[in-house]
């Protein structure tokens, strides 16, 4: 019953609907897209410099690669990075946050210090260093690196929430009844911040996509294949801007911006769904 | 706490790149490339890990970061020193302006239904935009289509840096687009943060109490704004790393000769010493900025709350 109520409000919420719609659209493009093109993303297909046309929906690059095909395959990398990187970051954040918040004391001190250290290091600079020294870079490896670095704010937020939840009566009761700490965390505390966790996951998803785009852009993307960030890098390196090749330089970034803002919309939408105070807007 | 981190990070960080660097050096030796071996010796890459590590530290204390491989005879310190003014000139105005404007605007829009409804989605799109894409867009629109602003470099190649009026004007023209792209992306984030904080503060007991007392709305808002400022200052400290990273992308698009552009060149040319130096400088820069923000925080907040060490974003 309660789940249905949330679902109802979620689907009624305009921001939520717009955001979800955009994300699903690009997800669909990612799945269907490869069937719509006859080319390989890095294949030299035809005339270079071609403007968008029936043959090449988004034109071709400096070398005659089909931009639409690259976008379709690039989307795959984007979603993988979002899911793996964002998911991992959320998981680590949860783990650290729960343990620090629930255990308190010295465990908390140590974990908190770790969190602070990772926060202060300029994330991307660190990513650059790690990525630069990896001999082979795949999309998944990149996501893992991003995930290992993006977690601190989630950990902080989860820790704070766990702190406030752990002193509630129902947690005391569970503890008195002899439940193990792990069980208390997963069965008593986590469900009560489920909405928050979901929102954190969405934000991490978007953050991972942005981080990956920047990494790709400065030449630390996957060593094989294609991604949206990589497309932007190639476009800039081969002076697509001065040459006025907007169909090459603009779409990849536009798609990233669209996906990430759609995710943010979903997030505010969800905020309103889970928090009735904001609902009347 | 900040001081502890200050002390720890440079100590922890450079170790890793150095060690992985040995891995690369070994690979080269395997390839039995005589020239590579020669260069390895010149740059001290053939020595055991701990000696490299030690010599890295000793030379670091002498302010020597090694010689750049890519810009060969130039020492890394000098290469970085040449690019730092461009970085600061770009980043500081962008960060400060967007922070101030974003906060004011966010506070203004909060709880004004219609304006909020229009502005909030726009801000979200701003923050969701990758820095370099906005840079590409601006470069394309203003540089290529409208041809108002130049799209590459920090000044025309024809003139050399000097303190003449012509150079400064030229510099400003090149400076505007990178500045604008950094400014816009950050603006969204600050405005959203401020808006949410203001709404939160207006819900707080003291605001309700003042409202009940019949205080003018303007006064209540003023107090809410002051309270909302504090988390935003902390936010600035937390965001610095991200902003600096974003600047890397922007600089690459505009071929702006700051650290970011340098870093890209270093990465593309496998110039370990330069990468290392850039990284060290970025970390030091962010730490210094963090320290400055800490000081500002102490000045602004009369209570000086320590303890949690940061707000939950």
Interface residues (C-beta under 8 A of the other chain):
Chain A: X15 X112 X113 X116 X117 X119 X120 X121 X122 X123 X124 X125 X126 X127 X128 X129 X130 X132 X133 X135 X153 X156 X157 X160 X206 X210 X213 X214 X217 X218 X219 X220 X229 X232 X235 X236 X241 X242 X244 X246 X249 X250 X252 X253 X254 X256 X257 X260 X261 X263 X264 X265 X268 X281
Chain B: X1 X4 X5 X8 X9 X12 X13 X16 X17 X20 X21 X23 X24 X113 X120 X121 X124 X125 X127 X128 X129 X130 X131 X132 X133 X134 X136 X137 X139 X140 X143 X144 X145 X151 X152 X238 X240 X241 X242 X244 X245 X246 X248 X249 X252 X253 X260 X263 X264 X267 X268 X275 X278 X279 X282 X283 X286 X287 X290 X308 X309 X310 X312 X313
